[in-house]
Amino acid sequence: MIRVVLVDDEKWSLYGLMHLIPWEEFGCEIAATATTGQEALAVCRDQKPDLLITDICMPDISGLELAQALLAE
């Protein structure tokens, strides 16, 4: 299974991503979710997902900054 972390500061968007996509049909499981970039950084460090799907515009750190920080590690 491909482990996925979903990140979005808008809870309804996050809910939609979680429930409207048939993740198991694609061989994926949602390892964790986060609503802030900082929370996502901690979750990704802990869960070590195969795939990160993130919102770009978030109030604390952007999805691009999040991806850059994780790649640097």
N, C-alpha and C positions, 0 to 999 in steps of 0.2 A: 504494500500500500504506500502511496505517496502521501506524506504528512504535510498538511497545509496549515499556514497561519494566515488568518484574515484580519485586516486592520482597517478601521474606518471610524472617524469621530462622530459620525451620524449613526445613531443606533438603529434606525429603520433601514438604512442601507446595509449595515452589517447583518441585520436580521434577514433581509432579502437574499444576500449572498449565501447565508447559511442554509436557508430553507427552500429557495427556488431552483437551486442547481442540484441535480442528482449526483452528488459527489461520489458515492459508492459505485455508480455505473461507470465512472471514469477511473476507478481504481484509486480513489483518494479518500482520505479521512481528515476531518478538521481536528488538528492537534490542539489548537488554541485560537482565541480571538483576543483582540485588544482594541481599546477606544482612544488611545493616545500613542504618539510615537515613542515616548519613553517607556510606556508599558509594553509596547511591541518589542522594543529592544531587549528588555528583560525576559520576555516570553521566548523570543527567538534564541537568546543565549541559553535558556533552560531547555527548551524543546528541540532545538536543532532541526527545524523543518526542512523538507526538500523543496518547498515552494512557499513564497511569500506573496500574497496579494494585498496591496496596500493602496489607500487613498493617497493622493499626492498632497493636497492642501489640508493640513491639520494645524491646529494652533500652536503646539509646542515645537515639534520638529516635523519637517515635511517627509513624505514618503520617500523622496529622492535622498534626503539626508539620512534617513533610516537605512535605506539600501546601501549607501556609501559606507556608513558606519559598520554595518554587518560584513560587507566585503573586505573592509580594512582589517577585520579580525581574522 
